[in-house]
Each structure stands twice: as structure tokens, then as C-alpha cells.
Amino acid sequence: MSSTYGSLKIQQKWEDMTVYAYVALRQMPKSERFTLGAEIRSKLWSGFQLIIKANASRNKMPFLFEIDVEIKTLLALTRVAYGMKIIPFKQYEHLSVLLVELGKMLGGWMKYGRS
């Protein structure tokens, strides 16, 4: 997915993950799509919003810590979805890899913000 010129790499990566997650969530059983799936969607949009806020703010650290919480929560929700056999291993693996990459990018942003 191509992004607008000038946006952050972490924002582009988050957009890509959101698109992939939405495809995976569509394949969830209906009984879980509106419970666990809705919670995952909520965290995806919340994290996306926090990235935009952090980029626009002078004091980025509070937003960066909140993004970290969203990433860890998404990892946990994805693990639960896989454990309940709601999503297949390949989707779980791909989402986990994307979330770990985002965590590393966020760690770099946090380190840069502290210096």
C-alpha cells in the first residue's frame, strides 16, 4: 500500500498492518468477529491515531508509551485469537512479525526522543 509523501515509516508500516489485519478479521467466525475482532480493530485505529498525535506533538513520549501499550495489547489479542483457533498460524505469524517490527521502530523513535 502506498502512502502519502512525507509520512513516517512507522505510520506506513501501521497502515500496512491494518490492511492485513482487516483481511484476516474478515475471515474470523461471525461469533468472534464482533467481539475479539472488534477489540483488535479498535486497538488498530487507536494506535494509528496515537502515531499521528505523537508526530504532531512537541512532547512525544507520553504518546509513544501509549503506542507501546497498543502494540503489546495487539500482540496479546493476536496470540489469544490464534490460541482459540480463530485465525490460522500463517496469519498469526505474519501479524506477530509486523507487530514486532513496529515495536522495534517505536523503540528507535523513543530512543531518539530521549536524546
TORLUM-800090 format. One line per field, with one value per residue (C-alpha): x, y, z; residue number from 1; residue in one letter. Coordinates in nm, 3 decimals. Layout:
c1	X,...
c2	Y,...
c3	Z,...
num	NUM,...
residu	a,...
end
This chain:
c1	0.000,0.149,0.136,0.135,0.465,0.625,0.454,0.655,0.780,0.614,0.285,0.325,0.402,0.099,-0.122,0.009,-0.056,-0.408,-0.491,-0.356,-0.538,-0.869,-0.837,-0.762,-1.050,-1.298,-1.218,-1.298,-1.612,-1.907,-1.929,-1.578,-1.576,-1.786,-1.615,-1.244,-1.233,-1.391,-1.138,-0.849,-0.995,-1.033,-0.667,-0.554,-0.730,-0.625,-0.259,-0.286,-0.435,-0.161,0.111,-0.043,-0.069,0.290,0.418,0.230,0.324,0.627,0.617,0.607,0.698,0.351,0.208,0.496,0.437,0.068,0.159,0.381,0.084,-0.131,0.135,0.166,-0.212,-0.243,0.025,-0.170,-0.505,-0.347,-0.199,-0.541,-0.708,-0.453,-0.481,-0.858,-0.801,-0.983,-0.701,-0.465,-0.096,0.020,-0.194,-0.086,0.279,0.256,0.072,0.322,0.617,0.458,0.390,0.746,0.882,0.658,0.784,1.144,1.064,0.888,1.186,1.411,1.171,1.163,1.543,1.567,1.308,1.503,1.827
c2	0.000,0.332,0.616,0.988,1.164,1.275,1.037,0.845,0.495,0.368,0.518,0.345,0.014,0.057,0.121,-0.195,-0.396,-0.253,-0.355,-0.706,-0.736,-0.632,-0.908,-1.158,-1.030,-1.078,-1.449,-1.480,-1.669,-1.433,-1.509,-1.368,-1.100,-0.866,-0.934,-1.016,-0.882,-0.553,-0.516,-0.574,-0.319,-0.069,-0.109,-0.074,0.261,0.379,0.307,0.478,0.786,0.789,0.779,1.084,1.264,1.178,1.308,1.636,1.687,1.855,1.619,1.284,1.049,1.010,0.917,0.681,0.496,0.462,0.326,0.070,-0.041,-0.074,-0.289,-0.518,-0.544,-0.629,-0.897,-1.046,-1.033,-1.193,-1.468,-1.529,-1.543,-1.800,-1.997,-2.016,-2.132,-1.825,-1.727,-1.969,-1.991,-1.805,-1.501,-1.513,-1.537,-1.251,-1.021,-1.103,-1.023,-0.691,-0.603,-0.690,-0.473,-0.188,-0.236,-0.206,0.106,0.255,0.172,0.366,0.659,0.653,0.640,0.934,1.126,1.082,1.222
c3	0.000,-0.099,0.148,0.112,0.070,0.395,0.634,0.892,0.814,1.131,1.009,0.672,0.846,1.075,0.767,0.602,0.919,0.947,0.591,0.651,0.985,0.829,0.570,0.848,1.062,0.776,0.784,1.156,1.255,1.296,1.667,1.721,1.451,1.664,1.996,1.972,1.616,1.724,2.005,1.762,1.517,1.800,1.901,1.538,1.499,1.844,1.767,1.430,1.595,1.860,1.592,1.426,1.762,1.855,1.524,1.570,1.936,2.086,2.386,2.208,2.493,2.652,2.311,2.237,2.565,2.475,2.130,2.304,2.514,2.200,2.029,2.333,2.360,1.990,2.031,2.322,2.137,1.830,2.047,2.206,1.862,1.747,2.071,2.026,1.666,1.534,1.299,1.122,1.206,0.892,0.976,1.340,1.236,0.986,1.228,1.502,1.275,1.177,1.541,1.646,1.362,1.476,1.831,1.712,1.510,1.811,2.032,1.796,1.798,2.179,2.199,1.957,2.162,2.485,2.344
num	1,2,3,4,5,6,7,8,9,10,11,12,13,14,15,16,17,18,19,20,21,22,23,24,25,26,27,28,29,30,31,32,33,34,35,36,37,38,39,40,41,42,43,44,45,46,47,48,49,50,51,52,53,54,55,56,57,58,59,60,61,62,63,64,65,66,67,68,69,70,71,72,73,74,75,76,77,78,79,80,81,82,83,84,85,86,87,88,89,90,91,92,93,94,95,96,97,98,99,100,101,102,103,104,105,106,107,108,109,110,111,112,113,114,115
residu	m,s,s,t,y,g,s,l,k,i,q,q,k,w,e,d,m,t,v,y,a,y,v,a,l,r,q,m,p,k,s,e,r,f,t,l,g,a,e,i,r,s,k,l,w,s,g,f,q,l,i,i,k,a,n,a,s,r,n,k,m,p,f,l,f,e,i,d,v,e,i,k,t,l,l,a,l,t,r,v,a,y,g,m,k,i,i,p,f,k,q,y,e,h,l,s,v,l,l,v,e,l,g,k,m,l,g,g,w,m,k,y,g,r,s
end
